[in-house]
Amino acid sequence: MVRRIFWMAVGAGATVWAMNKANEAVHRLTPDSLSGTAARGALHLGDLAKQFAQDVKAGMAEREEQLKDDLGLRGTAVVEPRNTRRVLRGEPQYRAISAAPGSPAAALPPSRSARTTPRTIEETPRRALPPRGGTPNRKDH
C-alpha cells in the first residue's frame, strides 16, 4: 500500500512538472514572446556591432600614431604635387595669367576662384562632330 501511494505521488509530481514545461513552451511560442525575443536579439547584435566599430576606430587611430612616430611625421606638413591632373591628348589647356614680378599681386598665393574652364559657349573651343545617321557612304533603297 505504501508503494502504491509513493508511485501515485511520483506520477502526480511528474504530471505537474510536465504541465509547467508545456505551459512555458506555449508561452515562449506566442507571437508577442517571439517578437520580443527577436527584438532583444537585434538590439544585442546592434550593440555588438557598435562596440566592434568603436574598437576598429580606436585601433586605427593607435596604428596611425605608431606610423607617424615610425616615419618621423610629427610636426611636418605633407605637400602634394601641384599638377597631378592627367592631361588628355587634344584637351585644351587653361592657365591663369600671372602678375608682373615685383607687383603686390605677385606676392599673393594664386586664387582658388580663378576661372580655369570656359563659362559660355563662345569661350568653348569648337570640335568636329561625327556625321549623323550612321555611315556616310550608305545609300537607302
C-alpha positions as CSV (number, residue, x, y, z in Angstrom):
1,M,0.0,0.0,0.0
2,V,2.8,2.4,0.7
3,R,4.3,1.5,-2.6
4,R,1.1,2.5,-4.4
5,I,0.9,5.9,-2.6
6,F,4.6,6.5,-3.4
7,W,4.2,5.8,-7.1
8,M,1.0,7.8,-7.3
9,A,2.8,10.8,-5.7
10,V,5.7,10.4,-8.2
11,G,3.2,10.2,-11.1
12,A,1.3,13.3,-9.9
13,G,4.6,15.2,-9.5
14,A,5.8,14.2,-13.0
15,T,2.4,15.4,-14.4
16,V,2.7,18.8,-12.7
17,W,6.3,19.2,-13.9
18,A,5.3,18.2,-17.5
19,M,2.3,20.6,-17.4
20,N,4.5,23.5,-16.3
21,K,7.1,22.8,-19.0
22,A,4.3,22.6,-21.6
23,N,2.8,25.9,-20.5
24,E,6.3,27.6,-20.6
25,A,6.8,26.3,-24.2
26,V,3.4,27.6,-25.2
27,H,4.1,31.0,-23.7
28,R,7.5,31.1,-25.5
29,L,5.9,30.3,-28.8
30,T,3.3,33.1,-28.8
31,P,3.8,35.8,-31.4
32,D,4.3,38.5,-28.7
33,S,7.0,36.5,-27.0
34,L,8.7,35.6,-30.3
35,S,8.8,39.2,-31.4
36,G,10.1,40.3,-28.0
37,T,12.9,37.7,-28.2
38,A,13.8,38.8,-31.8
39,A,13.8,42.5,-30.8
40,R,16.1,41.8,-27.8
41,G,18.4,39.8,-30.1
42,A,18.5,42.6,-32.7
43,L,19.4,45.1,-30.0
44,H,22.1,42.9,-28.7
45,L,23.5,42.4,-32.2
46,G,23.4,46.2,-32.8
47,D,25.3,46.8,-29.5
48,L,28.0,44.3,-30.5
49,A,28.4,45.9,-34.0
50,K,28.7,49.3,-32.4
51,Q,31.3,48.1,-30.0
52,F,33.2,46.4,-32.8
53,A,33.2,49.7,-34.9
54,Q,34.5,51.7,-31.9
55,D,37.2,49.1,-31.3
56,V,38.3,49.3,-35.0
57,K,38.3,53.1,-34.9
58,A,40.4,53.1,-31.8
59,G,42.8,50.6,-33.3
60,M,43.1,52.7,-36.5
61,A,43.9,55.8,-34.5
62,E,46.5,54.0,-32.5
63,R,48.2,52.5,-35.5
64,E,48.2,55.9,-37.3
65,E,50.0,57.3,-34.3
66,Q,52.5,54.5,-34.4
67,L,53.1,55.0,-38.1
68,K,53.6,58.8,-37.6
69,D,56.2,58.1,-34.9
70,D,58.0,55.4,-37.0
71,L,58.1,57.6,-40.1
72,G,59.0,60.8,-38.3
73,L,56.0,62.7,-39.5
74,R,55.4,64.6,-36.2
75,G,55.2,68.4,-36.8
76,T,55.8,68.2,-40.6
77,A,53.5,69.1,-43.3
78,V,52.8,66.9,-46.3
79,V,53.0,68.8,-49.6
80,E,51.1,67.4,-52.5
81,P,52.4,68.0,-56.1
82,R,50.7,70.9,-57.8
83,N,49.8,69.4,-61.2
84,T,48.5,65.9,-60.5
85,R,45.8,66.1,-63.2
86,R,46.4,63.9,-66.2
87,V,46.2,65.8,-69.5
88,L,44.5,64.0,-72.4
89,R,45.6,64.5,-76.0
90,G,43.7,67.3,-77.7
91,E,42.4,68.7,-74.4
92,P,42.6,72.5,-74.3
93,Q,44.9,73.8,-71.5
94,Y,43.7,76.8,-69.5
95,R,46.0,78.6,-67.1
96,A,45.8,81.8,-65.0
97,I,47.7,84.9,-66.1
98,S,50.4,85.6,-63.6
99,A,51.1,89.0,-62.2
100,A,54.2,91.0,-63.1
101,P,57.2,90.3,-60.9
102,G,57.6,92.8,-58.1
103,S,53.9,93.8,-58.1
104,P,51.8,93.3,-54.9
105,A,49.7,90.7,-56.7
106,A,52.7,88.6,-57.3
107,A,53.3,88.1,-53.6
108,L,49.8,86.7,-53.1
109,P,49.1,83.0,-53.5
110,P,47.1,82.0,-56.5
111,S,43.3,82.4,-56.0
112,R,41.2,79.2,-55.8
113,S,38.4,81.0,-57.5
114,A,40.5,81.7,-60.6
115,R,38.5,80.7,-63.7
116,T,40.1,77.6,-65.3
117,T,37.2,76.5,-67.6
118,P,35.1,78.4,-70.1
119,R,31.7,79.5,-68.9
120,T,30.0,80.4,-72.1
121,I,29.5,78.7,-75.4
122,E,31.6,81.3,-77.2
123,E,34.6,80.5,-75.0
124,T,34.4,76.8,-75.6
125,P,36.8,75.6,-78.3
126,R,34.9,74.1,-81.3
127,R,35.5,70.4,-82.2
128,A,34.4,68.5,-85.2
129,L,31.4,66.2,-84.6
130,P,30.9,62.9,-86.3
131,P,28.3,62.8,-89.0
132,R,24.7,61.9,-88.0
133,G,22.8,58.9,-89.4
134,G,25.5,56.2,-89.5
135,T,28.0,55.6,-92.2
136,P,28.3,58.4,-94.8
137,N,28.6,56.1,-97.9
138,R,25.4,54.1,-97.2
139,K,22.6,54.5,-99.7
140,D,19.0,53.8,-98.7
141,H,17.0,52.0,-101.4
